[in-house]
Amino acid sequence: MRVSINGAELEVEVLGDDGSEAAQAKPLLVAHHGGGGIGSMAEPRSTFGPLADRFRVLVFDARGCGRSEAVPPYSHAQWVADVDALRAWAGAERCVVAGGSYGGFIALEYALAHPDRTQAVVLRDTSPDSSNLALAYENARQQNRVEIDWEHFDRYWQGRVRSDDELKALWAELIPLYDHDPDPARAAASVEAGIYRHESHNWCFQHNMPAYDLKPRLGEVRCPVLVTVGRYDWVTPVSMSETIASLVPDGRLVVFEESGHSPQVEERDAFLATVRGFLDEAVPA
């Protein structure tokens, strides 16, 4: 459905809400996709959809992403404000906020901006600051899985992409790095299924990432935080998740030993069991 949020038409789905009184009584979980201009609600729908038996699971395309309207700015502050407006639109006083990869940045910033609205945070393969980019460059140099075109690599990670088609092509070059056990057919299908928005992608790396550093404030997070990561994540390595878990007062770190950047795919059953166990404790039925 299309919902007008802070002056932009966003594509939104609410799973586990059939309009009944029982459904309305469920707690709300808002899941923010990763990827900036390459992300959409498809990933959080798949990842958190199974929790719709216990939660109303709200997934959406962020402004400038997926099928949502392109209304800048595509700043962290604006995306956080949109999450809070979606919470209010859903009629919930508080919510669980979840985010993977770039979406984890927004989930953490939401918990800091709206501590009284946040029941718990679920993170997957994310970072507390922009230092993961230097590690990603080093990991790309050390790997022998694909031959890196460094001009293309720089264009992607520095936010200098010139079109949606170019963003798709650059992503196709990078995607083999993301899984512990590469599946070329699955990767190709993922590339074709994606929706590419180069303006918001560029905004992330030109405007947002240079100033992104939440480490000095993570001690202010009041709610329980589940921090998950794949052992072989090359772009937001385990050390990033270890830093988050060490700095938030109630952080629980789980490393998935047979995964890259996407344990929700590569170790799906274990990932879902971990998230359910955490939420059963943090948000009792």
KOLKOLZA-23725 format. One line per field, with one value per residue (C-alpha): x, y, z; residue in one letter; residue number from 1. Coordinates in nm, 4 decimals. Layout:
! residues N
xx	X	...
yy	Y	...
zz	Z	...
residu	A	...
num	NUM	...
END
This chain:
! residues 285
xx	0.0000	0.1038	0.1279	0.2096	0.4898	0.6584	0.5818	0.6780	0.4674	0.6178	0.5461	0.4448	0.3295	0.2122	0.2382	0.0406	-0.2361	-0.5729	-0.7557	-0.8833	-0.8663	-0.6219	-0.3917	-0.4022	-0.2902	0.0336	0.3517	0.4918	0.8229	0.9506	1.2223	1.4425	1.6052	1.9737	2.1481	2.0599	1.9688	1.9900	1.7622	1.3890	1.1358	1.1878	1.4721	1.3092	0.9807	1.1573	1.3692	1.1073	0.7856	0.7880	0.7545	0.4083	0.2561	0.3669	0.4192	0.2750	0.5763	0.5950	0.8263	0.8647	1.0765	1.2590	1.2172	1.4228	1.4477	1.2526	0.9142	0.8845	0.8819	1.2100	1.1811	1.5176	1.6894	1.8010	1.9718	1.9823	1.7805	1.5078	1.4949	1.4730	1.1899	1.0112	1.0413	0.8858	0.6055	0.5357	0.5216	0.2665	0.0712	0.0539	-0.0938	0.1822	0.3268	0.6476	0.8109	1.0934	1.3206	1.5297	1.7842	2.0447	2.3576	2.2796	1.9420	2.1285	2.2613	1.9035	1.7893	2.0651	2.0005	1.6291	1.7010	1.9139	1.6650	1.3549	1.4538	1.1026	0.9588	1.2059	1.1380	1.4310	1.6727	1.7664	2.0806	2.2353	2.5789	2.6135	2.8597	2.8730	3.0714	3.2147	3.5427	3.4029	3.4679	3.8447	3.8186	3.6034	3.8715	4.1371	3.9244	3.8551	4.2296	4.2966	4.0293	4.0768	3.7134	3.6663	3.8925	3.8161	3.7795	3.9028	3.7626	3.4196	3.4769	3.5610	3.2647	3.0284	3.1696	3.2351	2.8825	2.9727	2.7246	2.5826	2.2588	2.0308	2.1555	2.5155	2.4295	2.2844	2.5953	2.8295	2.6265	2.6452	3.0257	3.0278	2.7627	2.9903	3.1822	2.8841	2.8129	3.0291	2.9245	2.8615	2.5586	2.5906	2.2327	2.0925	2.3165	2.2103	1.8435	1.8944	2.0559	1.7693	1.5051	1.6570	1.5299	1.8125	1.8035	2.1408	2.0481	1.9831	2.2828	2.5102	2.3605	2.4509	2.8187	2.8652	2.6656	2.5817	2.8820	3.1566	2.9968	2.8588	3.0001	2.7674	3.0342	3.0373	2.6600	2.5981	2.6165	2.2898	2.0892	1.8382	1.6826	1.8094	2.0053	2.0649	2.3761	2.4137	2.6844	2.8266	3.1790	3.2907	3.1259	3.3730	3.1976	3.0822	3.3235	3.2739	3.4844	3.2158	2.9482	3.1811	3.2231	2.8457	2.7813	3.0571	2.9304	2.5536	2.4631	2.2467	2.4035	2.3991	2.6361	2.5725	2.8182	2.6981	2.9950	2.8890	2.7736	2.8969	2.6943	2.3579	2.3126	1.9370	1.9778	2.2793	2.1803	1.8125	1.6759	1.9430	1.9035	1.5259	1.5596	1.8091	1.5852	1.2777	1.4593	1.5812	1.2397	1.0626	1.2805	1.2867	0.9181	0.7307	0.3981
yy	0.0000	0.3620	0.5704	0.9402	0.9829	1.3184	1.4428	1.1283	0.8406	0.5213	0.1625	-0.0175	-0.3659	-0.4788	-0.8546	-1.0284	-0.7672	-0.8830	-0.5925	-0.7994	-0.6913	-0.9723	-0.8568	-0.4972	-0.6168	-0.7594	-0.5602	-0.3770	-0.4610	-0.2120	-0.3557	-0.1254	-0.2718	-0.2316	-0.1210	0.2454	0.2738	-0.1014	-0.2092	-0.2670	-0.4281	-0.7684	-0.8656	-0.7670	-0.9207	-1.2520	-1.2196	-1.1056	-1.2217	-1.5488	-1.3408	-1.2233	-1.4879	-1.2782	-0.9298	-0.6885	-0.6746	-0.3461	-0.3463	-0.0643	0.0887	0.3878	0.7188	0.7150	0.3344	0.0480	0.1709	0.4641	0.8245	1.0062	1.3015	1.4066	1.4359	1.0733	1.1456	0.9264	1.1876	1.1832	0.8035	0.7888	1.0427	0.8277	0.5188	0.7086	0.8399	0.4834	0.3700	0.6418	0.5557	0.1942	0.3101	0.1779	0.3632	0.1597	-0.0776	-0.3173	-0.1737	-0.4026	-0.3378	-0.5226	-0.3722	-0.0046	-0.0532	-0.1261	0.2292	0.3562	0.1127	0.2273	0.5935	0.5391	0.3854	0.6889	0.9446	0.7785	0.5792	0.5913	0.4475	0.1588	-0.1760	-0.3648	-0.3544	-0.6385	-0.5784	-0.7877	-0.7343	-0.3629	-0.1093	0.1609	0.3964	0.4323	0.2550	-0.0623	0.0917	0.0832	-0.2779	-0.3602	-0.2224	-0.4298	-0.7447	-0.6907	-0.6680	-0.9895	-1.2069	-1.4178	-1.4918	-1.2220	-0.9824	-0.6299	-0.3446	-0.0767	0.2157	0.0535	-0.0343	0.3272	0.4565	0.2362	0.2981	0.6690	0.7378	0.8423	0.6214	0.7866	0.5959	0.3250	0.0860	0.1506	0.0859	-0.2521	-0.3392	-0.2397	-0.4391	-0.7452	-0.7212	-0.7041	-0.9548	-1.2649	-1.1307	-1.1394	-1.5082	-1.7588	-2.0261	-1.8440	-1.9491	-1.7890	-1.8692	-1.7199	-1.4150	-1.3578	-1.3901	-1.1419	-0.8892	-0.9174	-0.8877	-0.5695	-0.2147	0.0342	0.4029	0.5663	0.9067	0.7705	0.5369	0.8314	1.0352	0.7597	0.7663	1.1335	1.2856	1.0271	0.8017	1.0646	1.1850	0.8505	0.7544	0.6406	0.4968	0.7912	0.7585	0.3838	0.3796	0.5761	0.2929	0.1852	-0.1257	-0.4786	-0.5086	-0.8301	-0.7986	-1.0698	-1.1119	-1.3711	-1.4866	-1.4275	-1.0883	-0.8877	-0.5489	-0.5132	-0.7554	-0.9232	-0.6577	-0.3997	-0.6053	-0.6747	-0.2996	-0.2408	-0.5252	-0.4002	-0.0410	-0.0817	-0.1602	-0.4631	-0.6039	-0.9702	-1.0779	-1.3874	-1.4842	-1.7227	-1.9380	-2.0485	-1.7147	-1.4081	-1.0870	-1.2664	-1.5223	-1.4698	-1.6556	-1.8829	-2.0047	-1.9160	-2.1568	-2.0727	-1.7007	-1.7107	-1.9189	-1.6669	-1.3693	-1.5430	-1.6365	-1.2808	-1.1264	-1.3768	-1.2412	-0.8734	-0.8439	-1.1138	-1.2322
zz	0.0000	-0.0459	0.2700	0.2874	0.5416	0.6046	0.2562	0.0641	-0.0660	0.0756	-0.0212	0.3003	0.4044	0.7475	0.7967	1.0689	1.0790	0.9494	1.1129	1.4018	1.7636	1.8364	1.5585	1.6787	2.0215	1.8840	1.9414	1.6394	1.4724	1.2139	0.9895	0.7826	0.4735	0.3978	0.0867	0.0535	-0.3121	-0.3806	-0.0939	-0.0663	0.1617	-0.0044	0.2311	0.5636	0.4466	0.3970	0.7110	0.9606	0.7951	0.9948	1.3135	1.2027	1.4306	1.7299	1.5867	1.3415	1.1107	0.9218	0.6200	0.3704	0.0986	0.2444	0.0628	-0.2533	-0.2443	-0.3938	-0.5159	-0.2758	-0.3882	-0.4430	-0.2060	-0.0593	0.1771	0.2083	0.5374	0.8454	1.0330	0.7679	0.7503	1.1326	1.1260	0.8677	1.0904	1.3790	1.1592	1.0433	1.4063	1.4786	1.1607	1.2797	1.6098	1.8360	2.1334	2.1129	1.8669	1.8085	1.5396	1.3221	1.0517	0.8521	0.6982	0.6187	0.7848	1.1071	1.1038	1.1001	1.3693	1.6035	1.5302	1.5951	1.9365	2.0236	1.8918	2.0413	2.3494	2.4965	2.1733	2.1374	2.3045	2.1546	1.8607	1.6261	1.4183	1.1427	0.9876	1.0501	1.1889	1.4583	1.2342	0.8844	0.9595	0.8031	0.4601	0.5090	0.6234	0.3220	0.0895	0.2647	0.2580	-0.1122	-0.1776	0.0147	-0.1456	-0.4587	-0.5382	-0.8029	-0.9886	-0.8687	-1.1145	-0.8772	-1.0753	-1.0508	-0.6853	-0.6034	-0.8018	-0.6005	-0.2505	-0.3018	-0.4277	-0.7811	-0.9673	-1.2791	-1.3411	-1.2064	-1.4747	-1.3756	-1.0098	-1.1076	-1.3086	-1.0253	-0.7741	-1.0002	-0.9833	-0.6027	-0.5029	-0.5281	-0.2259	0.0082	0.0770	0.2616	0.0100	-0.3195	-0.5208	-0.8668	-0.9665	-0.6472	-0.6823	-1.0431	-0.9485	-0.6654	-0.8996	-1.1478	-0.8756	-0.7324	-0.7700	-0.8226	-0.7213	-0.7728	-0.6269	-0.2786	-0.3048	-0.3835	-0.1003	0.1473	0.0598	-0.0210	0.2650	0.5326	0.5774	0.6227	0.9484	1.0678	1.4094	1.6888	1.9200	2.1634	2.2136	2.2184	2.5974	2.5941	2.4332	2.6982	2.5474	2.4801	2.1543	1.9604	1.7411	1.4768	1.2144	0.9768	1.0573	0.6973	0.6433	0.4336	0.4327	0.7960	0.9636	1.2993	1.4726	1.3943	1.5686	1.8607	1.9071	1.9100	2.1553	2.3876	2.3943	2.4353	2.7972	2.7124	2.3974	2.3020	2.0228	1.8107	1.5355	1.2657	1.1779	0.8272	0.6883	0.5094	0.5081	0.5101	0.7905	0.7549	0.4234	0.4705	0.8188	0.8063	1.0675	1.3242	1.2575	1.3064	1.6232	1.7627	1.6869	1.8301	2.1481	2.1955	2.1314	2.3576	2.6372	2.5380	2.4413	2.6345	2.4936
residu	M	R	V	S	I	N	G	A	E	L	E	V	E	V	L	G	D	D	G	S	E	A	A	Q	A	K	P	L	L	V	A	H	H	G	G	G	G	I	G	S	M	A	E	P	R	S	T	F	G	P	L	A	D	R	F	R	V	L	V	F	D	A	R	G	C	G	R	S	E	A	V	P	P	Y	S	H	A	Q	W	V	A	D	V	D	A	L	R	A	W	A	G	A	E	R	C	V	V	A	G	G	S	Y	G	G	F	I	A	L	E	Y	A	L	A	H	P	D	R	T	Q	A	V	V	L	R	D	T	S	P	D	S	S	N	L	A	L	A	Y	E	N	A	R	Q	Q	N	R	V	E	I	D	W	E	H	F	D	R	Y	W	Q	G	R	V	R	S	D	D	E	L	K	A	L	W	A	E	L	I	P	L	Y	D	H	D	P	D	P	A	R	A	A	A	S	V	E	A	G	I	Y	R	H	E	S	H	N	W	C	F	Q	H	N	M	P	A	Y	D	L	K	P	R	L	G	E	V	R	C	P	V	L	V	T	V	G	R	Y	D	W	V	T	P	V	S	M	S	E	T	I	A	S	L	V	P	D	G	R	L	V	V	F	E	E	S	G	H	S	P	Q	V	E	E	R	D	A	F	L	A	T	V	R	G	F	L	D	E	A	V	P	A
num	1	2	3	4	5	6	7	8	9	10	11	12	13	14	15	16	17	18	19	20	21	22	23	24	25	26	27	28	29	30	31	32	33	34	35	36	37	38	39	40	41	42	43	44	45	46	47	48	49	50	51	52	53	54	55	56	57	58	59	60	61	62	63	64	65	66	67	68	69	70	71	72	73	74	75	76	77	78	79	80	81	82	83	84	85	86	87	88	89	90	91	92	93	94	95	96	97	98	99	100	101	102	103	104	105	106	107	108	109	110	111	112	113	114	115	116	117	118	119	120	121	122	123	124	125	126	127	128	129	130	131	132	133	134	135	136	137	138	139	140	141	142	143	144	145	146	147	148	149	150	151	152	153	154	155	156	157	158	159	160	161	162	163	164	165	166	167	168	169	170	171	172	173	174	175	176	177	178	179	180	181	182	183	184	185	186	187	188	189	190	191	192	193	194	195	196	197	198	199	200	201	202	203	204	205	206	207	208	209	210	211	212	213	214	215	216	217	218	219	220	221	222	223	224	225	226	227	228	229	230	231	232	233	234	235	236	237	238	239	240	241	242	243	244	245	246	247	248	249	250	251	252	253	254	255	256	257	258	259	260	261	262	263	264	265	266	267	268	269	270	271	272	273	274	275	276	277	278	279	280	281	282	283	284	285
END
